[in-house]
Amino acid sequence: MTLRLGQLPDRTPVRMSLSVDPDLASALSDYAEIYRQTYGAEEKPEALIPAMIESFLASDAGFKRARRALHSNASKGD
């Protein structure tokens, strides 16, 4: 049987941790507060960070080109 929708990719979360400097921690807290004021939903910075990183990577054309090349070279056995 063939379905139009392919099999869903693995969506198992991968736990990562990071340390940030105090200035970045403050900026992330401010962002969370501005997010709350804008959308009326309170979110911790830790909940916003993955979406922020996804948005950043999706908008970085150089990264997308280099990533395609990286995976293209890897599939060729380089």
mmCIF file of the N, C-alpha and C atoms, coordinates in Angstrom:
data_MODEL
# 
_entry.id   MODEL 
# 
loop_
_atom_site.group_PDB 
_atom_site.id 
_atom_site.type_symbol 
_atom_site.label_atom_id 
_atom_site.label_alt_id 
_atom_site.label_comp_id 
_atom_site.label_asym_id 
_atom_site.label_entity_id 
_atom_site.label_seq_id 
_atom_site.pdbx_PDB_ins_code 
_atom_site.Cartn_x 
_atom_site.Cartn_y 
_atom_site.Cartn_z 
_atom_site.occupancy 
_atom_site.B_iso_or_equiv 
_atom_site.pdbx_formal_charge 
_atom_site.auth_seq_id 
_atom_site.auth_comp_id 
_atom_site.auth_asym_id 
_atom_site.auth_atom_id 
_atom_site.pdbx_PDB_model_num 
ATOM 1   N N  . MET A 1 1  ? 0.847  -1.168 0.000  1.00 0.00 ? 1  MET A N  1 
ATOM 2   C CA . MET A 1 1  ? 0.000  0.000  0.000  1.00 0.00 ? 1  MET A CA 1 
ATOM 3   C C  . MET A 1 1  ? 0.897  1.238  0.000  1.00 0.00 ? 1  MET A C  1 
ATOM 4   N N  . THR A 1 2  ? 0.513  2.237  -0.736 1.00 0.00 ? 2  THR A N  1 
ATOM 5   C CA . THR A 1 2  ? 1.246  3.489  -0.784 1.00 0.00 ? 2  THR A CA 1 
ATOM 6   C C  . THR A 1 2  ? 0.374  4.601  -0.227 1.00 0.00 ? 2  THR A C  1 
ATOM 7   N N  . LEU A 1 3  ? 0.929  5.356  0.693  1.00 0.00 ? 3  LEU A N  1 
ATOM 8   C CA . LEU A 1 3  ? 0.229  6.504  1.256  1.00 0.00 ? 3  LEU A CA 1 
ATOM 9   C C  . LEU A 1 3  ? 0.914  7.779  0.806  1.00 0.00 ? 3  LEU A C  1 
ATOM 10  N N  . ARG A 1 4  ? 0.159  8.814  0.667  1.00 0.00 ? 4  ARG A N  1 
ATOM 11  C CA . ARG A 1 4  ? 0.719  10.103 0.281  1.00 0.00 ? 4  ARG A CA 1 
ATOM 12  C C  . ARG A 1 4  ? 1.654  10.637 1.363  1.00 0.00 ? 4  ARG A C  1 
ATOM 13  N N  . LEU A 1 5  ? 1.291  10.392 2.620  1.00 0.00 ? 5  LEU A N  1 
ATOM 14  C CA . LEU A 1 5  ? 2.109  10.823 3.742  1.00 0.00 ? 5  LEU A CA 1 
ATOM 15  C C  . LEU A 1 5  ? 3.133  9.744  4.048  1.00 0.00 ? 5  LEU A C  1 
ATOM 16  N N  . GLY A 1 6  ? 4.401  10.127 4.022  1.00 0.00 ? 6  GLY A N  1 
ATOM 17  C CA . GLY A 1 6  ? 5.455  9.174  4.360  1.00 0.00 ? 6  GLY A CA 1 
ATOM 18  C C  . GLY A 1 6  ? 5.509  8.922  5.855  1.00 0.00 ? 6  GLY A C  1 
ATOM 19  N N  . GLN A 1 7  ? 6.352  7.964  6.233  1.00 0.00 ? 7  GLN A N  1 
ATOM 20  C CA . GLN A 1 7  ? 6.507  7.645  7.647  1.00 0.00 ? 7  GLN A CA 1 
ATOM 21  C C  . GLN A 1 7  ? 7.074  8.846  8.382  1.00 0.00 ? 7  GLN A C  1 
ATOM 22  N N  . LEU A 1 8  ? 6.538  9.119  9.552  1.00 0.00 ? 8  LEU A N  1 
ATOM 23  C CA . LEU A 1 8  ? 7.005  10.249 10.348 1.00 0.00 ? 8  LEU A CA 1 
ATOM 24  C C  . LEU A 1 8  ? 8.424  9.992  10.832 1.00 0.00 ? 8  LEU A C  1 
ATOM 25  N N  . PRO A 1 9  ? 9.243  11.043 10.901 1.00 0.00 ? 9  PRO A N  1 
ATOM 26  C CA . PRO A 1 9  ? 10.613 10.881 11.392 1.00 0.00 ? 9  PRO A CA 1 
ATOM 27  C C  . PRO A 1 9  ? 10.617 10.649 12.902 1.00 0.00 ? 9  PRO A C  1 
ATOM 28  N N  . ASP A 1 10 ? 11.749 10.219 13.408 1.00 0.00 ? 10 ASP A N  1 
ATOM 29  C CA . ASP A 1 10 ? 11.911 10.026 14.849 1.00 0.00 ? 10 ASP A CA 1 
ATOM 30  C C  . ASP A 1 10 ? 11.714 11.365 15.543 1.00 0.00 ? 10 ASP A C  1 
ATOM 31  N N  . ARG A 1 11 ? 10.793 11.410 16.480 1.00 0.00 ? 11 ARG A N  1 
ATOM 32  C CA . ARG A 1 11 ? 10.513 12.647 17.206 1.00 0.00 ? 11 ARG A CA 1 
ATOM 33  C C  . ARG A 1 11 ? 10.847 12.515 18.687 1.00 0.00 ? 11 ARG A C  1 
ATOM 34  N N  . THR A 1 12 ? 11.695 11.558 19.007 1.00 0.00 ? 12 THR A N  1 
ATOM 35  C CA . THR A 1 12 ? 12.111 11.374 20.392 1.00 0.00 ? 12 THR A CA 1 
ATOM 36  C C  . THR A 1 12 ? 13.000 12.544 20.792 1.00 0.00 ? 12 THR A C  1 
ATOM 37  N N  . PRO A 1 13 ? 12.645 13.275 21.837 1.00 0.00 ? 13 PRO A N  1 
ATOM 38  C CA . PRO A 1 13 ? 13.467 14.416 22.245 1.00 0.00 ? 13 PRO A CA 1 
ATOM 39  C C  . PRO A 1 13 ? 14.865 13.970 22.668 1.00 0.00 ? 13 PRO A C  1 
ATOM 40  N N  . VAL A 1 14 ? 15.842 14.788 22.359 1.00 0.00 ? 14 VAL A N  1 
ATOM 41  C CA . VAL A 1 14 ? 17.221 14.570 22.778 1.00 0.00 ? 14 VAL A CA 1 
ATOM 42  C C  . VAL A 1 14 ? 17.530 15.617 23.827 1.00 0.00 ? 14 VAL A C  1 
ATOM 43  N N  . ARG A 1 15 ? 17.899 15.181 25.013 1.00 0.00 ? 15 ARG A N  1 
ATOM 44  C CA . ARG A 1 15 ? 18.176 16.110 26.106 1.00 0.00 ? 15 ARG A CA 1 
ATOM 45  C C  . ARG A 1 15 ? 19.572 16.686 25.936 1.00 0.00 ? 15 ARG A C  1 
ATOM 46  N N  . MET A 1 16 ? 19.654 18.003 25.966 1.00 0.00 ? 16 MET A N  1 
ATOM 47  C CA . MET A 1 16 ? 20.924 18.713 25.884 1.00 0.00 ? 16 MET A CA 1 
ATOM 48  C C  . MET A 1 16 ? 20.940 19.752 26.996 1.00 0.00 ? 16 MET A C  1 
ATOM 49  N N  . SER A 1 17 ? 22.115 20.075 27.465 1.00 0.00 ? 17 SER A N  1 
ATOM 50  C CA . SER A 1 17 ? 22.216 21.137 28.466 1.00 0.00 ? 17 SER A CA 1 
ATOM 51  C C  . SER A 1 17 ? 23.301 22.103 28.027 1.00 0.00 ? 17 SER A C  1 
ATOM 52  N N  . LEU A 1 18 ? 23.178 23.350 28.453 1.00 0.00 ? 18 LEU A N  1 
ATOM 53  C CA . LEU A 1 18 ? 24.173 24.345 28.112 1.00 0.00 ? 18 LEU A CA 1 
ATOM 54  C C  . LEU A 1 18 ? 24.269 25.361 29.225 1.00 0.00 ? 18 LEU A C  1 
ATOM 55  N N  . SER A 1 19 ? 25.390 26.010 29.265 1.00 0.00 ? 19 SER A N  1 
ATOM 56  C CA . SER A 1 19 ? 25.608 27.099 30.219 1.00 0.00 ? 19 SER A CA 1 
ATOM 57  C C  . SER A 1 19 ? 25.707 28.389 29.430 1.00 0.00 ? 19 SER A C  1 
ATOM 58  N N  . VAL A 1 20 ? 25.126 29.443 29.961 1.00 0.00 ? 20 VAL A N  1 
ATOM 59  C CA . VAL A 1 20 ? 25.181 30.746 29.300 1.00 0.00 ? 20 VAL A CA 1 
ATOM 60  C C  . VAL A 1 20 ? 25.720 31.768 30.286 1.00 0.00 ? 20 VAL A C  1 
ATOM 61  N N  . ASP A 1 21 ? 26.256 32.854 29.739 1.00 0.00 ? 21 ASP A N  1 
ATOM 62  C CA . ASP A 1 21 ? 26.764 33.899 30.620 1.00 0.00 ? 21 ASP A CA 1 
ATOM 63  C C  . ASP A 1 21 ? 25.594 34.704 31.194 1.00 0.00 ? 21 ASP A C  1 
ATOM 64  N N  . PRO A 1 22 ? 25.845 35.448 32.258 1.00 0.00 ? 22 PRO A N  1 
ATOM 65  C CA . PRO A 1 22 ? 24.753 36.189 32.911 1.00 0.00 ? 22 PRO A CA 1 
ATOM 66  C C  . PRO A 1 22 ? 24.019 37.162 31.987 1.00 0.00 ? 22 PRO A C  1 
ATOM 67  N N  . ASP A 1 23 ? 24.734 37.809 31.068 1.00 0.00 ? 23 ASP A N  1 
ATOM 68  C CA . ASP A 1 23 ? 24.073 38.745 30.154 1.00 0.00 ? 23 ASP A CA 1 
ATOM 69  C C  . ASP A 1 23 ? 23.075 38.031 29.248 1.00 0.00 ? 23 ASP A C  1 
ATOM 70  N N  . LEU A 1 24 ? 23.465 36.862 28.733 1.00 0.00 ? 24 LEU A N  1 
ATOM 71  C CA . LEU A 1 24 ? 22.551 36.108 27.877 1.00 0.00 ? 24 LEU A CA 1 
ATOM 72  C C  . LEU A 1 24 ? 21.369 35.581 28.686 1.00 0.00 ? 24 LEU A C  1 
ATOM 73  N N  . ALA A 1 25 ? 21.613 35.125 29.904 1.00 0.00 ? 25 ALA A N  1 
ATOM 74  C CA . ALA A 1 25 ? 20.521 34.659 30.763 1.00 0.00 ? 25 ALA A CA 1 
ATOM 75  C C  . ALA A 1 25 ? 19.520 35.781 31.012 1.00 0.00 ? 25 ALA A C  1 
ATOM 76  N N  . SER A 1 26 ? 20.024 36.980 31.240 1.00 0.00 ? 26 SER A N  1 
ATOM 77  C CA . SER A 1 26 ? 19.153 38.132 31.455 1.00 0.00 ? 26 SER A CA 1 
ATOM 78  C C  . SER A 1 26 ? 18.353 38.455 30.195 1.00 0.00 ? 26 SER A C  1 
ATOM 79  N N  . ALA A 1 27 ? 19.021 38.415 29.040 1.00 0.00 ? 27 ALA A N  1 
ATOM 80  C CA . ALA A 1 27 ? 18.332 38.690 27.776 1.00 0.00 ? 27 ALA A CA 1 
ATOM 81  C C  . ALA A 1 27 ? 17.243 37.651 27.512 1.00 0.00 ? 27 ALA A C  1 
ATOM 82  N N  . LEU A 1 28 ? 17.522 36.389 27.812 1.00 0.00 ? 28 LEU A N  1 
ATOM 83  C CA . LEU A 1 28 ? 16.520 35.343 27.612 1.00 0.00 ? 28 LEU A CA 1 
ATOM 84  C C  . LEU A 1 28 ? 15.331 35.522 28.549 1.00 0.00 ? 28 LEU A C  1 
ATOM 85  N N  . SER A 1 29 ? 15.593 35.930 29.776 1.00 0.00 ? 29 SER A N  1 
ATOM 86  C CA . SER A 1 29 ? 14.501 36.214 30.716 1.00 0.00 ? 29 SER A CA 1 
ATOM 87  C C  . SER A 1 29 ? 13.661 37.385 30.230 1.00 0.00 ? 29 SER A C  1 
ATOM 88  N N  . ASP A 1 30 ? 14.333 38.421 29.717 1.00 0.00 ? 30 ASP A N  1 
ATOM 89  C CA . ASP A 1 30 ? 13.611 39.566 29.159 1.00 0.00 ? 30 ASP A CA 1 
ATOM 90  C C  . ASP A 1 30 ? 12.767 39.138 27.964 1.00 0.00 ? 30 ASP A C  1 
ATOM 91  N N  . TYR A 1 31 ? 13.319 38.273 27.115 1.00 0.00 ? 31 TYR A N  1 
ATOM 92  C CA . TYR A 1 31 ? 12.580 37.797 25.954 1.00 0.00 ? 31 TYR A CA 1 
ATOM 93  C C  . TYR A 1 31 ? 11.322 37.056 26.406 1.00 0.00 ? 31 TYR A C  1 
ATOM 94  N N  . ALA A 1 32 ? 11.465 36.213 27.427 1.00 0.00 ? 32 ALA A N  1 
ATOM 95  C CA . ALA A 1 32 ? 10.311 35.469 27.938 1.00 0.00 ? 32 ALA A CA 1 
ATOM 96  C C  . ALA A 1 32 ? 9.243  36.422 28.470 1.00 0.00 ? 32 ALA A C  1 
ATOM 97  N N  . GLU A 1 33 ? 9.661  37.496 29.123 1.00 0.00 ? 33 GLU A N  1 
ATOM 98  C CA . GLU A 1 33 ? 8.695  38.483 29.633 1.00 0.00 ? 33 GLU A CA 1 
ATOM 99  C C  . GLU A 1 33 ? 8.001  39.204 28.481 1.00 0.00 ? 33 GLU A C  1 
ATOM 100 N N  . ILE A 1 34 ? 8.758  39.593 27.474 1.00 0.00 ? 34 ILE A N  1 
ATOM 101 C CA . ILE A 1 34 ? 8.163  40.265 26.307 1.00 0.00 ? 34 ILE A CA 1 
ATOM 102 C C  . ILE A 1 34 ? 7.228  39.306 25.576 1.00 0.00 ? 34 ILE A C  1 
ATOM 103 N N  . TYR A 1 35 ? 7.598  38.037 25.501 1.00 0.00 ? 35 TYR A N  1 
ATOM 104 C CA . TYR A 1 35 ? 6.736  37.014 24.910 1.00 0.00 ? 35 TYR A CA 1 
ATOM 105 C C  . TYR A 1 35 ? 5.412  36.946 25.676 1.00 0.00 ? 35 TYR A C  1 
ATOM 106 N N  . ARG A 1 36 ? 5.493  36.942 27.014 1.00 0.00 ? 36 ARG A N  1 
ATOM 107 C CA . ARG A 1 36 ? 4.284  36.900 27.851 1.00 0.00 ? 36 ARG A CA 1 
ATOM 108 C C  . ARG A 1 36 ? 3.401  38.111 27.588 1.00 0.00 ? 36 ARG A C  1 
ATOM 109 N N  . GLN A 1 37 ? 4.028  39.301 27.514 1.00 0.00 ? 37 GLN A N  1 
ATOM 110 C CA . GLN A 1 37 ? 3.261  40.520 27.256 1.00 0.00 ? 37 GLN A CA 1 
ATOM 111 C C  . GLN A 1 37 ? 2.620  40.492 25.874 1.00 0.00 ? 37 GLN A C  1 
ATOM 112 N N  . THR A 1 38 ? 3.313  39.920 24.911 1.00 0.00 ? 38 THR A N  1 
ATOM 113 C CA . THR A 1 38 ? 2.827  39.889 23.534 1.00 0.00 ? 38 THR A CA 1 
ATOM 114 C C  . THR A 1 38 ? 1.715  38.867 23.338 1.00 0.00 ? 38 THR A C  1 
ATOM 115 N N  . TYR A 1 39 ? 1.912  37.667 23.863 1.00 0.00 ? 39 TYR A N  1 
ATOM 116 C CA . TYR A 1 39 ? 0.989  36.563 23.583 1.00 0.00 ? 39 TYR A CA 1 
ATOM 117 C C  . TYR A 1 39 ? 0.093  36.177 24.759 1.00 0.00 ? 39 TYR A C  1 
ATOM 118 N N  . GLY A 1 40 ? 0.347  36.750 25.932 1.00 0.00 ? 40 GLY A N  1 
ATOM 119 C CA . GLY A 1 40 ? -0.467 36.419 27.093 1.00 0.00 ? 40 GLY A CA 1 
ATOM 120 C C  . GLY A 1 40 ? -0.236 35.021 27.630 1.00 0.00 ? 40 GLY A C  1 
ATOM 121 N N  . ALA A 1 41 ? 0.851  34.404 27.221 1.00 0.00 ? 41 ALA A N  1 
ATOM 122 C CA . ALA A 1 41 ? 1.187  33.053 27.681 1.00 0.00 ? 41 ALA A CA 1 
ATOM 123 C C  . ALA A 1 41 ? 2.565  33.094 28.323 1.00 0.00 ? 41 ALA A C  1 
ATOM 124 N N  . GLU A 1 42 ? 2.643  32.598 29.545 1.00 0.00 ? 42 GLU A N  1 
ATOM 125 C CA . GLU A 1 42 ? 3.923  32.605 30.243 1.00 0.00 ? 42 GLU A CA 1 
ATOM 126 C C  . GLU A 1 42 ? 4.718  31.358 29.876 1.00 0.00 ? 42 GLU A C  1 
ATOM 127 N N  . GLU A 1 43 ? 5.914  31.571 29.365 1.00 0.00 ? 43 GLU A N  1 
ATOM 128 C CA . GLU A 1 43 ? 6.814  30.473 29.003 1.00 0.00 ? 43 GLU A CA 1 
ATOM 129 C C  . GLU A 1 43 ? 8.168  30.744 29.627 1.00 0.00 ? 43 GLU A C  1 
ATOM 130 N N  . LYS A 1 44 ? 8.794  29.720 30.137 1.00 0.00 ? 44 LYS A N  1 
ATOM 131 C CA . LYS A 1 44 ? 10.143 29.870 30.671 1.00 0.00 ? 44 LYS A CA 1 
ATOM 132 C C  . LYS A 1 44 ? 11.121 29.975 29.503 1.00 0.00 ? 44 LYS A C  1 
ATOM 133 N N  . PRO A 1 45 ? 12.245 30.661 29.711 1.00 0.00 ? 45 PRO A N  1 
ATOM 134 C CA . PRO A 1 45 ? 13.243 30.741 28.644 1.00 0.00 ? 45 PRO A CA 1 
ATOM 135 C C  . PRO A 1 45 ? 13.630 29.362 28.106 1.00 0.00 ? 45 PRO A C  1 
ATOM 136 N N  . GLU A 1 46 ? 13.723 28.370 28.995 1.00 0.00 ? 46 GLU A N  1 
ATOM 137 C CA . GLU A 1 46 ? 14.099 27.021 28.571 1.00 0.00 ? 46 GLU A CA 1 
ATOM 138 C C  . GLU A 1 46 ? 13.127 26.445 27.547 1.00 0.00 ? 46 GLU A C  1 
ATOM 139 N N  . ALA A 1 47 ? 11.873 26.848 27.620 1.00 0.00 ? 47 ALA A N  1 
ATOM 140 C CA . ALA A 1 47 ? 10.869 26.373 26.665 1.00 0.00 ? 47 ALA A CA 1 
ATOM 141 C C  . ALA A 1 47 ? 10.954 27.123 25.341 1.00 0.00 ? 47 ALA A C  1 
ATOM 142 N N  . LEU A 1 48 ? 11.442 28.356 25.379 1.00 0.00 ? 48 LEU A N  1 
ATOM 143 C CA . LEU A 1 48 ? 11.532 29.174 24.166 1.00 0.00 ? 48 LEU A CA 1 
ATOM 144 C C  . LEU A 1 48 ? 12.810 28.910 23.373 1.00 0.00 ? 48 LEU A C  1 
ATOM 145 N N  . ILE A 1 49 ? 13.871 28.512 24.053 1.00 0.00 ? 49 ILE A N  1 
ATOM 146 C CA . ILE A 1 49 ? 15.181 28.369 23.406 1.00 0.00 ? 49 ILE A CA 1 
ATOM 147 C C  . ILE A 1 49 ? 15.153 27.424 22.205 1.00 0.00 ? 49 ILE A C  1 
ATOM 148 N N  . PRO A 1 50 ? 14.554 26.220 22.269 1.00 0.00 ? 50 PRO A N  1 
ATOM 149 C CA . PRO A 1 50 ? 14.547 25.360 21.082 1.00 0.00 ? 50 PRO A CA 1 
ATOM 150 C C  . PRO A 1 50 ? 13.896 26.024 19.864 1.00 0.00 ? 50 PRO A C  1 
ATOM 151 N N  . ALA A 1 51 ? 12.781 26.721 20.067 1.00 0.00 ? 51 ALA A N  1 
ATOM 152 C CA . ALA A 1 51 ? 12.119 27.401 18.949 1.00 0.00 ? 51 ALA A CA 1 
ATOM 153 C C  . ALA A 1 51 ? 12.985 28.533 18.412 1.00 0.00 ? 51 ALA A C  1 
ATOM 154 N N  . MET A 1 52 ? 13.698 29.225 19.303 1.00 0.00 ? 52 MET A N  1 
ATOM 155 C CA . MET A 1 52 ? 14.582 30.309 18.877 1.00 0.00 ? 52 MET A CA 1 
ATOM 156 C C  . MET A 1 52 ? 15.731 29.757 18.030 1.00 0.00 ? 52 MET A C  1 
ATOM 157 N N  . ILE A 1 53 ? 16.304 28.639 18.452 1.00 0.00 ? 53 ILE A N  1 
ATOM 158 C CA . ILE A 1 53 ? 17.407 28.036 17.694 1.00 0.00 ? 53 ILE A CA 1 
ATOM 159 C C  . ILE A 1 53 ? 16.906 27.524 16.350 1.00 0.00 ? 53 ILE A C  1 
ATOM 160 N N  . GLU A 1 54 ? 15.741 26.865 16.337 1.00 0.00 ? 54 GLU A N  1 
ATOM 161 C CA . GLU A 1 54 ? 15.167 26.398 15.069 1.00 0.00 ? 54 GLU A CA 1 
ATOM 162 C C  . GLU A 1 54 ? 14.954 27.549 14.104 1.00 0.00 ? 54 GLU A C  1 
ATOM 163 N N  . SER A 1 55 ? 14.407 28.650 14.597 1.00 0.00 ? 55 SER A N  1 
ATOM 164 C CA . SER A 1 55 ? 14.157 29.818 13.765 1.00 0.00 ? 55 SER A CA 1 
ATOM 165 C C  . SER A 1 55 ? 15.464 30.385 13.218 1.00 0.00 ? 55 SER A C  1 
ATOM 166 N N  . PHE A 1 56 ? 16.472 30.459 14.080 1.00 0.00 ? 56 PHE A N  1 
ATOM 167 C CA . PHE A 1 56 ? 17.773 30.971 13.657 1.00 0.00 ? 56 PHE A CA 1 
ATOM 168 C C  . PHE A 1 56 ? 18.368 30.089 12.559 1.00 0.00 ? 56 PHE A C  1 
ATOM 169 N N  . LEU A 1 57 ? 18.373 28.778 12.767 1.00 0.00 ? 57 LEU A N  1 
ATOM 170 C CA . LEU A 1 57 ? 18.952 27.874 11.774 1.00 0.00 ? 57 LEU A CA 1 
ATOM 171 C C  . LEU A 1 57 ? 18.169 27.904 10.463 1.00 0.00 ? 57 LEU A C  1 
ATOM 172 N N  . ALA A 1 58 ? 16.850 28.004 10.551 1.00 0.00 ? 58 ALA A N  1 
ATOM 173 C CA . ALA A 1 58 ? 16.018 28.040 9.342  1.00 0.00 ? 58 ALA A CA 1 
ATOM 174 C C  . ALA A 1 58 ? 16.249 29.303 8.528  1.00 0.00 ? 58 ALA A C  1 
ATOM 175 N N  . SER A 1 59 ? 16.696 30.374 9.180  1.00 0.00 ? 59 SER A N  1 
ATOM 176 C CA . SER A 1 59 ? 16.893 31.635 8.464  1.00 0.00 ? 59 SER A CA 1 
ATOM 177 C C  . SER A 1 59 ? 18.343 31.852 8.029  1.00 0.00 ? 59 SER A C  1 
ATOM 178 N N  . ASP A 1 60 ? 19.237 30.928 8.342  1.00 0.00 ? 60 ASP A N  1 
ATOM 179 C CA . ASP A 1 60 ? 20.658 31.072 8.006  1.00 0.00 ? 60 ASP A CA 1 
ATOM 180 C C  . ASP A 1 60 ? 20.941 30.362 6.681  1.00 0.00 ? 60 ASP A C  1 
ATOM 181 N N  . ALA A 1 61 ? 20.925 31.129 5.593  1.00 0.00 ? 61 ALA A N  1 
ATOM 182 C CA . ALA A 1 61 ? 21.101 30.553 4.260  1.00 0.00 ? 61 ALA A CA 1 
ATOM 183 C C  . ALA A 1 61 ? 22.463 29.880 4.107  1.00 0.00 ? 61 ALA A C  1 
ATOM 184 N N  . GLY A 1 62 ? 23.499 30.473 4.669  1.00 0.00 ? 62 GLY A N  1 
ATOM 185 C CA . GLY A 1 62 ? 24.833 29.880 4.584  1.00 0.00 ? 62 GLY A CA 1 
ATOM 186 C C  . GLY A 1 62 ? 24.889 28.520 5.259  1.00 0.00 ? 62 GLY A C  1 
ATOM 187 N N  . PHE A 1 63 ? 24.261 28.412 6.415  1.00 0.00 ? 63 PHE A N  1 
ATOM 188 C CA . PHE A 1 63 ? 24.208 27.135 7.124  1.00 0.00 ? 63 PHE A CA 1 
ATOM 189 C C  . PHE A 1 63 ? 23.462 26.098 6.294  1.00 0.00 ? 63 PHE A C  1 
ATOM 190 N N  . LYS A 1 64 ? 22.327 26.484 5.709  1.00 0.00 ? 64 LYS A N  1 
ATOM 191 C CA . LYS A 1 64 ? 21.539 25.530 4.931  1.00 0.00 ? 64 LYS A CA 1 
ATOM 192 C C  . LYS A 1 64 ? 22.330 25.012 3.732  1.00 0.00 ? 64 LYS A C  1 
ATOM 193 N N  . ARG A 1 65 ? 23.051 25.910 3.037  1.00 0.00 ? 65 ARG A N  1 
ATOM 194 C CA . ARG A 1 65 ? 23.874 25.486 1.901  1.00 0.00 ? 65 ARG A CA 1 
ATOM 195 C C  . ARG A 1 65 ? 24.978 24.537 2.359  1.00 0.00 ? 65 ARG A C  1 
ATOM 196 N N  . ALA A 1 66 ? 25.682 24.925 3.411  1.00 0.00 ? 66 ALA A N  1 
ATOM 197 C CA . ALA A 1 66 ? 26.785 24.103 3.910  1.00 0.00 ? 66 ALA A CA 1 
ATOM 198 C C  . ALA A 1 66 ? 26.282 22.754 4.417  1.00 0.00 ? 66 ALA A C  1 
ATOM 199 N N  . ARG A 1 67 ? 25.120 22.731 5.028  1.00 0.00 ? 67 ARG A N  1 
ATOM 200 C CA . ARG A 1 67 ? 24.571 21.477 5.540  1.00 0.00 ? 67 ARG A CA 1 
ATOM 201 C C  . ARG A 1 67 ? 24.198 20.544 4.397  1.00 0.00 ? 67 ARG A C  1 
ATOM 202 N N  . ARG A 1 68 ? 23.594 21.101 3.337  1.00 0.00 ? 68 ARG A N  1 
ATOM 203 C CA . ARG A 1 68 ? 23.277 20.276 2.165  1.00 0.00 ? 68 ARG A CA 1 
ATOM 204 C C  . ARG A 1 68 ? 24.552 19.684 1.583  1.00 0.00 ? 68 ARG A C  1 
ATOM 205 N N  . ALA A 1 69 ? 25.594 20.517 1.463  1.00 0.00 ? 69 ALA A N  1 
ATOM 206 C CA . ALA A 1 69 ? 26.867 20.042 0.924  1.00 0.00 ? 69 ALA A CA 1 
ATOM 207 C C  . ALA A 1 69 ? 27.474 18.978 1.833  1.00 0.00 ? 69 ALA A C  1 
ATOM 208 N N  . LEU A 1 70 ? 27.399 19.191 3.123  1.00 0.00 ? 70 LEU A N  1 
ATOM 209 C CA . LEU A 1 70 ? 27.937 18.233 4.087  1.00 0.00 ? 70 LEU A CA 1 
ATOM 210 C C  . LEU A 1 70 ? 27.269 16.875 3.925  1.00 0.00 ? 70 LEU A C  1 
ATOM 211 N N  . HIS A 1 71 ? 25.950 16.869 3.842  1.00 0.00 ? 71 HIS A N  1 
ATOM 212 C CA . HIS A 1 71 ? 25.227 15.607 3.716  1.00 0.00 ? 71 HIS A CA 1 
ATOM 213 C C  . HIS A 1 71 ? 25.383 15.006 2.327  1.00 0.00 ? 71 HIS A C  1 
ATOM 214 N N  . SER A 1 72 ? 25.551 15.846 1.322  1.00 0.00 ? 72 SER A N  1 
ATOM 215 C CA . SER A 1 72 ? 25.785 15.356 -0.029 1.00 0.00 ? 72 SER A CA 1 
ATOM 216 C C  . SER A 1 72 ? 27.139 14.657 -0.098 1.00 0.00 ? 72 SER A C  1 
ATOM 217 N N  . ASN A 1 73 ? 28.159 15.275 0.506  1.00 0.00 ? 73 ASN A N  1 
ATOM 218 C CA . ASN A 1 73 ? 29.493 14.668 0.527  1.00 0.00 ? 73 ASN A CA 1 
ATOM 219 C C  . ASN A 1 73 ? 29.499 13.386 1.344  1.00 0.00 ? 73 ASN A C  1 
ATOM 220 N N  . ALA A 1 74 ? 28.777 13.371 2.438  1.00 0.00 ? 74 ALA A N  1 
ATOM 221 C CA . ALA A 1 74 ? 28.727 12.182 3.294  1.00 0.00 ? 74 ALA A CA 1 
ATOM 222 C C  . ALA A 1 74 ? 28.069 11.018 2.562  1.00 0.00 ? 74 ALA A C  1 
ATOM 223 N N  . SER A 1 75 ? 27.058 11.313 1.752  1.00 0.00 ? 75 SER A N  1 
ATOM 224 C CA . SER A 1 75 ? 26.371 10.238 1.040  1.00 0.00 ? 75 SER A CA 1 
ATOM 225 C C  . SER A 1 75 ? 27.216 9.689  -0.105 1.00 0.00 ? 75 SER A C  1 
ATOM 226 N N  . LYS A 1 76 ? 28.230 10.456 -0.527 1.00 0.00 ? 76 LYS A N  1 
ATOM 227 C CA . LYS A 1 76 ? 29.131 10.000 -1.586 1.00 0.00 ? 76 LYS A CA 1 
ATOM 228 C C  . LYS A 1 76 ? 30.284 9.172  -1.031 1.00 0.00 ? 76 LYS A C  1 
ATOM 229 N N  . GLY A 1 77 ? 30.337 9.068  0.308  1.00 0.00 ? 77 GLY A N  1 
ATOM 230 C CA . GLY A 1 77 ? 31.379 8.259  0.917  1.00 0.00 ? 77 GLY A CA 1 
ATOM 231 C C  . GLY A 1 77 ? 32.634 9.023  1.246  1.00 0.00 ? 77 GLY A C  1 
ATOM 232 N N  . ASP A 1 78 ? 32.564 10.360 1.217  1.00 0.00 ? 78 ASP A N  1 
ATOM 233 C CA . ASP A 1 78 ? 33.749 11.170 1.554  1.00 0.00 ? 78 ASP A CA 1 
ATOM 234 C C  . ASP A 1 78 ? 33.989 11.212 3.032  1.00 0.00 ? 78 ASP A C  1 
# 
